[in-house]
Amino acid sequence: MGGKYFEEFAVGQTFVHEVRRTVTDMDNILFSALTHNPAAIHIDHEYAKTTEFGRPLVNSIFTLGLVVGLSVQDTTLGTTVGNLGWEEVAFPKPVFAGDTIRAETTVVGLRDSKSRPTQGIVTFEHRALNQRQELVCTCRRVALMLRKPQ
């Protein structure tokens, strides 16, 4: 199923995304390496044993990317022009290797683009939950979306 055009969204519309993803230790290490983040809390198991968590934390930017990625199939696949920004990003609980993440999205804003008549702006609120239904990430994402072709 492809994404939705601007006109197909309504404020308050909520999507419970079907695709879930179990995060692996390799995801965390590879993402941290690819983004040049050498923080021991993400990549050093021995160091992480000495922290309050007792194990490596999954890089929060990976978590943010995952929650947005899990939403794409139902919302913006093939219909987004680009992301305009993220706001109010929060990580209320940590994510660890072995956690299975699912996402939900609510449309919280719609407005016409003043400079692009064939496009509109949608504000999404994304929420990620782990297998224990604990909220692990929230964010608002503003996306420039295509209107239906005439």
C-alpha positions as CSV (number, residue, x, y, z in Angstrom):
1,M,0.0,0.0,0.0
2,G,1.4,3.4,-1.0
3,G,1.3,6.6,1.1
4,K,-1.6,9.0,1.2
5,Y,-1.9,12.3,-0.7
6,F,-2.4,15.5,1.3
7,E,-6.2,15.4,0.7
8,E,-6.5,11.9,2.2
9,F,-5.3,13.0,5.7
10,A,-7.6,14.4,8.4
11,V,-6.7,15.9,11.7
12,G,-7.2,13.3,14.4
13,Q,-6.7,10.4,12.0
14,T,-4.6,7.7,13.7
15,F,-2.6,4.8,12.1
16,V,-1.5,1.8,14.1
17,H,1.4,0.5,11.9
18,E,1.4,-3.2,11.3
19,V,5.1,-3.6,10.7
20,R,7.2,-4.0,14.0
21,R,10.9,-4.4,14.3
22,T,13.1,-6.2,16.9
23,V,16.2,-4.1,17.5
24,T,19.5,-6.0,17.5
25,D,22.9,-5.3,19.1
26,M,24.3,-5.1,15.5
27,D,21.8,-2.5,14.5
28,N,23.0,-0.3,17.4
29,I,26.7,-0.9,16.8
30,L,26.5,-0.4,13.1
31,F,24.3,2.7,13.3
32,S,26.7,4.2,15.9
33,A,29.7,3.4,13.7
34,L,28.0,4.8,10.6
35,T,27.2,8.1,12.3
36,H,30.6,8.3,14.0
37,N,29.2,8.1,17.5
38,P,31.9,6.4,19.7
39,A,29.9,6.8,22.9
40,A,30.7,3.8,25.1
41,I,27.1,3.7,26.4
42,H,26.1,2.4,22.9
43,I,29.0,0.2,21.8
44,D,31.0,-1.1,24.8
45,H,29.3,-3.9,26.7
46,E,31.9,-3.9,29.5
47,Y,31.5,-0.2,30.1
48,A,27.7,-0.4,29.9
49,K,27.8,-3.0,32.7
50,T,29.0,-0.3,35.0
51,T,26.1,2.1,34.2
52,E,22.7,2.2,35.8
53,F,21.3,0.3,32.8
54,G,23.8,-2.6,33.0
55,R,23.8,-3.0,29.2
56,P,24.2,-0.8,26.1
57,L,21.5,1.7,25.3
58,V,20.3,1.8,21.7
59,N,21.3,5.0,20.1
60,S,18.3,7.3,20.4
61,I,18.8,8.7,16.8
62,F,18.4,5.1,15.6
63,T,15.2,4.9,17.6
64,L,13.9,8.1,16.1
65,G,14.7,6.9,12.6
66,L,13.0,3.6,13.2
67,V,9.8,5.1,14.4
68,V,9.6,7.3,11.4
69,G,10.5,4.4,9.1
70,L,7.8,2.2,10.6
71,S,5.2,4.8,9.7
72,V,6.2,5.3,6.0
73,Q,4.3,2.4,4.5
74,D,0.9,3.7,5.8
75,T,1.5,7.4,5.5
76,T,4.1,8.9,3.1
77,L,5.5,6.1,0.8
78,G,5.8,7.7,-2.6
79,T,3.7,10.8,-1.7
80,T,6.2,12.9,0.4
81,V,8.2,15.6,-1.1
82,G,10.4,15.9,2.0
83,N,10.6,16.3,5.7
84,L,10.5,20.0,6.9
85,G,11.5,19.3,10.5
86,W,11.1,17.4,13.7
87,E,9.9,18.9,16.9
88,E,9.1,17.9,20.5
89,V,11.3,14.7,20.3
90,A,11.4,12.8,23.5
91,F,12.7,9.4,24.7
92,P,10.8,8.6,27.9
93,K,12.2,5.1,28.3
94,P,15.4,3.5,26.9
95,V,15.6,1.0,24.1
96,F,17.8,-2.1,24.4
97,A,18.9,-4.8,21.9
98,G,16.1,-7.4,21.9
99,D,13.3,-4.8,22.3
100,T,10.5,-5.1,19.7
101,I,9.3,-1.6,18.6
102,R,6.0,-0.8,17.1
103,A,4.7,2.6,16.0
104,E,1.5,4.7,15.9
105,T,0.9,7.9,14.1
106,T,-1.7,10.6,14.5
107,V,-2.3,13.5,12.1
108,V,-2.2,16.7,14.3
109,G,-2.1,19.4,11.6
110,L,-2.8,20.1,8.0
111,R,-2.2,23.3,6.0
112,D,-1.9,24.4,2.4
113,S,1.6,25.2,1.1
114,K,1.6,28.9,0.3
115,S,4.4,28.6,-2.2
116,R,3.6,25.2,-3.8
117,P,0.0,24.8,-4.9
118,T,0.5,21.1,-5.8
119,Q,1.5,20.3,-2.2
120,G,0.4,20.6,1.4
121,I,2.0,20.4,4.8
122,V,1.1,17.6,7.3
123,T,2.2,17.4,10.9
124,F,2.4,13.9,12.2
125,E,2.8,12.8,15.9
126,H,4.6,9.6,16.0
127,R,4.8,7.3,19.1
128,A,6.9,4.2,19.5
129,L,6.2,1.5,22.1
130,N,8.2,-1.6,23.1
131,Q,6.9,-5.1,23.6
132,R,5.9,-4.1,27.2
133,Q,3.7,-1.3,25.8
134,E,6.1,1.3,27.3
135,L,6.4,4.5,25.4
136,V,10.0,4.8,24.2
137,C,9.9,7.7,21.7
138,T,7.6,10.5,20.7
139,C,8.0,13.2,18.1
140,R,6.2,15.5,15.8
141,R,7.3,15.5,12.2
142,V,6.3,18.1,9.6
143,A,6.2,16.8,6.1
144,L,5.6,18.4,2.7
145,M,3.2,16.1,0.9
146,L,2.0,15.8,-2.7
147,R,-1.7,16.6,-3.5
148,K,-3.6,14.2,-5.7
149,P,-2.7,14.7,-9.4
150,Q,-5.3,16.6,-11.3
